[in-house]
Amino acid sequence: MESCHSALLKKGQKAEIVEINIDEIPLKLIEMGCLPGNTIELIQVAPLGDPLFFNVNDSKVAIRKKTAAYIYINPASIK
């Protein structure tokens, strides 16, 4: 299965997380539910484009684009 990273989502889009780069993702994000099988939704983009604001497992989190690039999603699951 091909995957792409969550930084490519557009505002309001949701997708299933299929993989994370455990070495590059802060432990706090993992504890908040940023795990394979969960849904991630882009809810807002900062005025200068970074950070990105996501809803992950009913938690609102701000993630830098660089970090979001290590959260891989299933493009077929984008809604």
N, CA, C and O atoms as CSV, one atom per row, in Angstrom:
chain,resi,resn,atom,element,x,y,z
A,1,MET,N,N,0.843,-1.176,0.000
A,1,MET,CA,C,0.000,0.000,0.000
A,1,MET,C,C,0.889,1.242,0.000
A,1,MET,O,O,1.839,1.336,0.778
A,2,GLU,N,N,0.579,2.172,-0.861
A,2,GLU,CA,C,1.308,3.441,-0.885
A,2,GLU,C,C,0.789,4.328,0.231
A,2,GLU,O,O,-0.371,4.233,0.633
A,3,SER,N,N,1.661,5.189,0.724
A,3,SER,CA,C,1.244,6.145,1.738
A,3,SER,C,C,1.814,7.510,1.384
A,3,SER,O,O,2.741,7.630,0.583
A,4,CYS,N,N,1.238,8.532,1.999
A,4,CYS,CA,C,1.766,9.888,1.864
A,4,CYS,C,C,1.768,10.483,3.268
A,4,CYS,O,O,1.236,9.876,4.197
A,5,HIS,N,N,2.351,11.646,3.429
A,5,HIS,CA,C,2.435,12.187,4.780
A,5,HIS,C,C,1.313,13.168,5.071
A,5,HIS,O,O,0.726,13.762,4.167
A,6,SER,N,N,1.033,13.321,6.354
A,6,SER,CA,C,-0.115,14.105,6.806
A,6,SER,C,C,-0.001,15.590,6.484
A,6,SER,O,O,-1.016,16.285,6.489
A,7,ALA,N,N,1.185,16.098,6.209
A,7,ALA,CA,C,1.339,17.514,5.868
A,7,ALA,C,C,0.683,17.838,4.528
A,7,ALA,O,O,0.504,19.011,4.200
A,8,LEU,N,N,0.322,16.821,3.754
A,8,LEU,CA,C,-0.326,17.038,2.455
A,8,LEU,C,C,-1.844,17.166,2.552
A,8,LEU,O,O,-2.497,17.479,1.557
A,9,LEU,N,N,-2.415,16.929,3.733
A,9,LEU,CA,C,-3.861,17.075,3.890
A,9,LEU,C,C,-4.260,18.532,3.701
A,9,LEU,O,O,-3.485,19.445,3.983
A,10,LYS,N,N,-5.469,18.729,3.225
A,10,LYS,CA,C,-6.038,20.071,3.110
A,10,LYS,C,C,-6.982,20.286,4.293
A,10,LYS,O,O,-7.476,19.327,4.886
A,11,LYS,N,N,-7.226,21.546,4.627
A,11,LYS,CA,C,-8.077,21.883,5.766
A,11,LYS,C,C,-9.411,21.144,5.668
A,11,LYS,O,O,-10.080,21.177,4.636
A,12,GLY,N,N,-9.783,20.477,6.761
A,12,GLY,CA,C,-11.040,19.745,6.828
A,12,GLY,C,C,-10.940,18.286,6.415
A,12,GLY,O,O,-11.886,17.524,6.615
A,13,GLN,N,N,-9.818,17.885,5.846
A,13,GLN,CA,C,-9.666,16.492,5.419
A,13,GLN,C,C,-9.222,15.606,6.581
A,13,GLN,O,O,-8.474,16.021,7.467
A,14,LYS,N,N,-9.718,14.363,6.539
A,14,LYS,CA,C,-9.355,13.349,7.529
A,14,LYS,C,C,-8.725,12.181,6.797
A,14,LYS,O,O,-9.012,11.946,5.623
A,15,ALA,N,N,-7.865,11.447,7.494
A,15,ALA,CA,C,-7.266,10.247,6.915
A,15,ALA,C,C,-6.812,9.321,8.036
A,15,ALA,O,O,-6.638,9.741,9.180
A,16,GLU,N,N,-6.627,8.066,7.686
A,16,GLU,CA,C,-6.154,7.072,8.642
A,16,GLU,C,C,-4.627,7.082,8.682
A,16,GLU,O,O,-3.972,7.061,7.639
A,17,ILE,N,N,-4.073,7.113,9.876
A,17,ILE,CA,C,-2.625,7.001,10.049
A,17,ILE,C,C,-2.245,5.540,9.815
A,17,ILE,O,O,-2.829,4.639,10.416
A,18,VAL,N,N,-1.267,5.310,8.941
A,18,VAL,CA,C,-0.836,3.937,8.672
A,18,VAL,C,C,0.559,3.638,9.219
A,18,VAL,O,O,0.918,2.478,9.422
A,19,GLU,N,N,1.336,4.686,9.455
A,19,GLU,CA,C,2.704,4.478,9.940
A,19,GLU,C,C,3.224,5.786,10.511
A,19,GLU,O,O,2.832,6.865,10.067
A,20,ILE,N,N,4.102,5.690,11.488
A,20,ILE,CA,C,4.805,6.866,11.998
A,20,ILE,C,C,6.286,6.523,12.073
A,20,ILE,O,O,6.664,5.366,12.258
A,21,ASN,N,N,7.108,7.543,11.927
A,21,ASN,CA,C,8.546,7.356,12.117
A,21,ASN,C,C,8.817,7.594,13.596
A,21,ASN,O,O,8.954,8.735,14.037
A,22,ILE,N,N,8.892,6.522,14.344
A,22,ILE,CA,C,8.994,6.579,15.801
A,22,ILE,C,C,10.207,7.377,16.276
A,22,ILE,O,O,10.188,7.934,17.373
A,23,ASP,N,N,11.253,7.437,15.466
A,23,ASP,CA,C,12.462,8.167,15.857
A,23,ASP,C,C,12.314,9.676,15.700
A,23,ASP,O,O,13.085,10.435,16.288
A,24,GLU,N,N,11.341,10.119,14.919
A,24,GLU,CA,C,11.189,11.547,14.633
A,24,GLU,C,C,9.948,12.174,15.275
A,24,GLU,O,O,9.816,13.398,15.289
A,25,ILE,N,N,9.048,11.359,15.801
A,25,ILE,CA,C,7.808,11.865,16.394
A,25,ILE,C,C,8.006,12.023,17.901
A,25,ILE,O,O,8.443,11.083,18.563
A,26,PRO,N,N,7.690,13.206,18.456
A,26,PRO,CA,C,7.813,13.377,19.908
A,26,PRO,C,C,6.903,12.398,20.661
A,26,PRO,O,O,5.791,12.110,20.218
A,27,LEU,N,N,7.374,11.901,21.779
A,27,LEU,CA,C,6.620,10.959,22.596
A,27,LEU,C,C,5.247,11.516,22.968
A,27,LEU,O,O,4.276,10.764,23.044
A,28,LYS,N,N,5.160,12.808,23.196
A,28,LYS,CA,C,3.887,13.447,23.566
A,28,LYS,C,C,2.819,13.187,22.500
A,28,LYS,O,O,1.668,12.914,22.842
A,29,LEU,N,N,3.180,13.268,21.215
A,29,LEU,CA,C,2.207,13.015,20.146
A,29,LEU,C,C,1.752,11.562,20.153
A,29,LEU,O,O,0.580,11.272,19.910
A,30,ILE,N,N,2.663,10.663,20.425
A,30,ILE,CA,C,2.312,9.244,20.488
A,30,ILE,C,C,1.357,9.008,21.656
A,30,ILE,O,O,0.377,8.275,21.522
A,31,GLU,N,N,1.642,9.629,22.797
A,31,GLU,CA,C,0.777,9.490,23.969
A,31,GLU,C,C,-0.613,10.067,23.718
A,31,GLU,O,O,-1.587,9.608,24.314
A,32,MET,N,N,-0.716,11.067,22.843
A,32,MET,CA,C,-2.005,11.690,22.532
A,32,MET,C,C,-2.783,10.911,21.473
A,32,MET,O,O,-3.888,11.308,21.102
A,33,GLY,N,N,-2.225,9.824,20.991
A,33,GLY,CA,C,-2.965,8.978,20.064
A,33,GLY,C,C,-2.527,9.038,18.626
A,33,GLY,O,O,-3.226,8.538,17.746
A,34,CYS,N,N,-1.400,9.630,18.370
A,34,CYS,CA,C,-0.887,9.701,17.000
A,34,CYS,C,C,-0.252,8.352,16.663
A,34,CYS,O,O,0.971,8.210,16.633
A,35,LEU,N,N,-1.114,7.372,16.410
A,35,LEU,CA,C,-0.686,5.994,16.204
A,35,LEU,C,C,-1.366,5.401,14.982
A,35,LEU,O,O,-2.456,5.837,14.611
A,36,PRO,N,N,-0.744,4.417,14.353
A,36,PRO,CA,C,-1.383,3.742,13.219
A,36,PRO,C,C,-2.769,3.210,13.601
A,36,PRO,O,O,-2.972,2.655,14.681
A,37,GLY,N,N,-3.708,3.402,12.675
A,37,GLY,CA,C,-5.089,2.974,12.900
A,37,GLY,C,C,-5.993,4.099,13.349
A,37,GLY,O,O,-7.210,4.014,13.182
A,38,ASN,N,N,-5.423,5.166,13.923
A,38,ASN,CA,C,-6.222,6.310,14.347
A,38,ASN,C,C,-6.412,7.283,13.191
A,38,ASN,O,O,-5.691,7.242,12.195
A,39,THR,N,N,-7.395,8.154,13.349
A,39,THR,CA,C,-7.703,9.151,12.328
A,39,THR,C,C,-7.064,10.482,12.693
A,39,THR,O,O,-7.052,10.883,13.857
A,40,ILE,N,N,-6.534,11.160,11.681
A,40,ILE,CA,C,-5.963,12.492,11.849
A,40,ILE,C,C,-6.735,13.439,10.935
A,40,ILE,O,O,-7.011,13.107,9.782
A,41,GLU,N,N,-7.086,14.623,11.453
A,41,GLU,CA,C,-7.840,15.617,10.675
A,41,GLU,C,C,-7.124,16.958,10.752
A,41,GLU,O,O,-6.781,17.424,11.839
A,42,LEU,N,N,-6.902,17.577,9.600
A,42,LEU,CA,C,-6.310,18.917,9.577
A,42,LEU,C,C,-7.425,19.919,9.827
A,42,LEU,O,O,-8.355,20.026,9.028
A,43,ILE,N,N,-7.339,20.660,10.940
A,43,ILE,CA,C,-8.407,21.596,11.273
A,43,ILE,C,C,-8.038,23.053,11.004
A,43,ILE,O,O,-8.923,23.894,10.848
A,44,GLN,N,N,-6.752,23.356,10.948
A,44,GLN,CA,C,-6.348,24.743,10.698
A,44,GLN,C,C,-4.882,24.790,10.303
A,44,GLN,O,O,-4.085,23.938,10.695
A,45,VAL,N,N,-4.545,25.804,9.518
A,45,VAL,CA,C,-3.156,26.051,9.132
A,45,VAL,C,C,-2.802,27.456,9.608
A,45,VAL,O,O,-3.569,28.393,9.389
A,46,ALA,N,N,-1.666,27.611,10.248
A,46,ALA,CA,C,-1.223,28.925,10.714
A,46,ALA,C,C,-1.066,29.868,9.519
A,46,ALA,O,O,-0.823,29.413,8.402
A,47,PRO,N,N,-1.201,31.173,9.743
A,47,PRO,CA,C,-1.135,32.138,8.639
A,47,PRO,C,C,0.101,32.007,7.744
A,47,PRO,O,O,0.004,32.228,6.537
A,48,LEU,N,N,1.242,31.659,8.301
A,48,LEU,CA,C,2.447,31.511,7.489
A,48,LEU,C,C,2.663,30.067,7.035
A,48,LEU,O,O,3.711,29.734,6.482
A,49,GLY,N,N,1.660,29.211,7.272
A,49,GLY,CA,C,1.716,27.834,6.798
A,49,GLY,C,C,2.344,26.830,7.752
A,49,GLY,O,O,2.384,25.638,7.450
A,50,ASP,N,N,2.831,27.284,8.886
A,50,ASP,CA,C,3.458,26.387,9.852
A,50,ASP,C,C,3.302,27.000,11.235
A,50,ASP,O,O,3.669,28.163,11.403
A,51,PRO,N,N,2.788,26.303,12.226
A,51,PRO,CA,C,2.469,24.884,12.279
A,51,PRO,C,C,1.095,24.568,11.689
A,51,PRO,O,O,0.346,25.451,11.274
A,52,LEU,N,N,0.805,23.278,11.671
A,52,LEU,CA,C,-0.490,22.757,11.251
A,52,LEU,C,C,-1.224,22.308,12.512
A,52,LEU,O,O,-0.618,21.758,13.432
A,53,PHE,N,N,-2.530,22.546,12.544
A,53,PHE,CA,C,-3.324,22.167,13.712
A,53,PHE,C,C,-4.189,20.968,13.348
A,53,PHE,O,O,-5.004,21.030,12.427
A,54,PHE,N,N,-4.001,19.884,14.080
A,54,PHE,CA,C,-4.684,18.627,13.807
A,54,PHE,C,C,-5.572,18.219,14.970
A,54,PHE,O,O,-5.344,18.600,16.118
A,55,ASN,N,N,-6.593,17.434,14.642
A,55,ASN,CA,C,-7.387,16.727,15.637
A,55,ASN,C,C,-6.963,15.266,15.532
A,55,ASN,O,O,-7.164,14.625,14.500
A,56,VAL,N,N,-6.381,14.752,16.598
A,56,VAL,CA,C,-5.933,13.362,16.633
A,56,VAL,C,C,-6.511,12.725,17.889
A,56,VAL,O,O,-6.199,13.143,19.004
A,57,ASN,N,N,-7.352,11.717,17.708
A,57,ASN,CA,C,-7.903,10.989,18.857
A,57,ASN,C,C,-8.590,11.942,19.839
A,57,ASN,O,O,-8.423,11.821,21.052
A,58,ASP,N,N,-9.363,12.890,19.301
A,58,ASP,CA,C,-10.087,13.900,20.081
A,58,ASP,C,C,-9.175,14.858,20.844
A,58,ASP,O,O,-9.615,15.485,21.807
A,59,SER,N,N,-7.933,14.980,20.436
A,59,SER,CA,C,-7.003,15.953,21.012
A,59,SER,C,C,-6.589,16.928,19.923
A,59,SER,O,O,-6.264,16.518,18.808
A,60,LYS,N,N,-6.598,18.211,20.240
A,60,LYS,CA,C,-6.141,19.235,19.301
A,60,LYS,C,C,-4.646,19.430,19.522
A,60,LYS,O,O,-4.204,19.704,20.638
A,61,VAL,N,N,-3.870,19.285,18.446
A,61,VAL,CA,C,-2.420,19.415,18.557
A,61,VAL,C,C,-1.868,20.278,17.431
A,61,VAL,O,O,-2.350,20.225,16.299
A,62,ALA,N,N,-0.858,21.069,17.753
A,62,ALA,CA,C,-0.139,21.851,16.751
A,62,ALA,C,C,1.138,21.086,16.425
A,62,ALA,O,O,1.920,20.748,17.313
A,63,ILE,N,N,1.332,20.821,15.143
A,63,ILE,CA,C,2.481,20.039,14.703
A,63,ILE,C,C,3.192,20.795,13.587
A,63,ILE,O,O,2.554,21.244,12.635
A,64,ARG,N,N,4.489,20.934,13.698
A,64,ARG,CA,C,5.257,21.557,12.618
A,64,ARG,C,C,5.179,20.690,11.370
A,64,ARG,O,O,5.074,19.467,11.459
A,65,LYS,N,N,5.232,21.332,10.206
A,65,LYS,CA,C,5.186,20.589,8.941
A,65,LYS,C,C,6.271,19.526,8.883
A,65,LYS,O,O,6.044,18.419,8.395
A,66,LYS,N,N,7.448,19.868,9.383
A,66,LYS,CA,C,8.572,18.924,9.363
A,66,LYS,C,C,8.217,17.645,10.127
A,66,LYS,O,O,8.533,16.543,9.679
A,67,THR,N,N,7.565,17.795,11.272
A,67,THR,CA,C,7.155,16.635,12.066
A,67,THR,C,C,5.995,15.908,11.402
A,67,THR,O,O,5.962,14.678,11.393
A,68,ALA,N,N,5.042,16.653,10.847
A,68,ALA,CA,C,3.886,16.038,10.180
A,68,ALA,C,C,4.318,15.169,9.001
A,68,ALA,O,O,3.611,14.235,8.622
A,69,ALA,N,N,5.467,15.473,8.429
A,69,ALA,CA,C,5.971,14.679,7.305
A,69,ALA,C,C,6.375,13.268,7.732
A,69,ALA,O,O,6.582,12.403,6.882
A,70,TYR,N,N,6.489,13.030,9.032
A,70,TYR,CA,C,6.834,11.699,9.545
A,70,TYR,C,C,5.606,10.905,9.992
A,70,TYR,O,O,5.731,9.804,10.527
A,71,ILE,N,N,4.418,11.475,9.768
A,71,ILE,CA,C,3.165,10.778,10.062
A,71,ILE,C,C,2.570,10.391,8.716
A,71,ILE,O,O,2.105,11.250,7.966
A,72,TYR,N,N,2.584,9.113,8.416
A,72,TYR,CA,C,2.158,8.631,7.101
A,72,TYR,C,C,0.697,8.202,7.136
A,72,TYR,O,O,0.247,7.543,8.074
A,73,ILE,N,N,-0.031,8.589,6.096
A,73,ILE,CA,C,-1.460,8.300,6.012
A,73,ILE,C,C,-1.760,7.481,4.766
A,73,ILE,O,O,-0.970,7.435,3.822
A,74,ASN,N,N,-2.908,6.843,4.788
A,74,ASN,CA,C,-3.396,6.091,3.639
A,74,ASN,C,C,-4.143,7.068,2.735
A,74,ASN,O,O,-5.204,7.554,3.126
A,75,PRO,N,N,-3.630,7.377,1.537
A,75,PRO,CA,C,-4.305,8.348,0.671
A,75,PRO,C,C,-5.713,7.906,0.270
A,75,PRO,O,O,-6.567,8.747,-0.012
A,76,ALA,N,N,-5.960,6.604,0.240
A,76,ALA,CA,C,-7.293,6.107,-0.122
A,76,ALA,C,C,-8.314,6.395,0.975
A,76,ALA,O,O,-9.518,6.344,0.724
A,77,SER,N,N,-7.845,6.699,2.193
A,77,SER,CA,C,-8.764,6.950,3.306
A,77,SER,C,C,-9.107,8.426,3.466
A,77,SER,O,O,-9.893,8.771,4.349
A,78,ILE,N,N,-8.547,9.308,2.645
A,78,ILE,CA,C,-8.792,10.749,2.779
A,78,ILE,C,C,-10.260,11.048,2.513
A,78,ILE,O,O,-10.826,10.630,1.503
A,79,LYS,N,N,-10.868,11.788,3.454
A,79,LYS,CA,C,-12.287,12.184,3.339
A,79,LYS,C,C,-12.396,13.684,3.424
A,79,LYS,O,O,-13.498,14.228,3.350
